[in-house]
Amino acid sequence: MSRSTYYYELSKTDKVSERNADLSSEIIVIFNENKKRYGVRRVHKELLNRGFR
């Protein structure tokens, strides 16, 4: 990989993380509200209960 391509890719913003920022923060809130005991299935179910798709 050329040096210019490497630095070009580093300078780009991550659009996926920007798009999912509110979802990620909600997952962290759910996880911390339940004393860090919820796993993937429970967090997913709680997200559905809160109206996320």
C-alpha positions in Angstrom: 0.0 0.0 0.0 1.4 3.4 -0.9 2.1 5.9 1.8 -0.4 8.4 0.5 -3.2 5.9 0.5 -2.4 4.9 4.1 -2.6 8.5 5.3 -5.7 9.2 3.2 -7.5 6.3 4.9 -6.4 7.4 8.3 -7.8 10.9 7.8 -11.3 9.7 6.7 -14.1 9.7 9.3 -15.8 6.5 10.3 -19.4 6.9 9.0 -20.7 3.7 10.5 -19.7 4.7 14.0 -21.2 8.1 13.5 -24.5 6.6 12.3 -24.6 4.2 15.3 -23.5 6.7 18.0 -27.0 7.0 19.6 -27.5 3.2 19.5 -24.1 2.6 21.1 -24.8 5.1 23.9 -28.1 3.5 24.6 -26.5 0.0 24.8 -24.0 1.3 27.3 -26.9 2.9 29.4 -28.8 -0.4 29.4 -25.8 -2.4 30.4 -24.9 0.0 33.2 -28.5 0.3 34.5 -28.5 -3.5 35.0 -25.3 -3.7 37.0 -23.3 -4.9 34.0 -25.0 -8.2 34.1 -27.0 -8.1 30.8 -25.6 -10.1 27.9 -26.3 -9.7 24.2 -29.7 -11.3 24.2 -31.1 -9.2 27.1 -29.7 -6.0 25.8 -31.2 -6.7 22.4 -34.6 -7.4 23.9 -34.4 -4.2 26.0 -33.5 -2.2 22.8 -36.6 -3.7 21.1 -38.7 -2.8 24.2 -37.4 0.8 24.0 -38.4 1.1 20.3 -35.1 0.5 18.5 -35.1 -1.6 15.3 
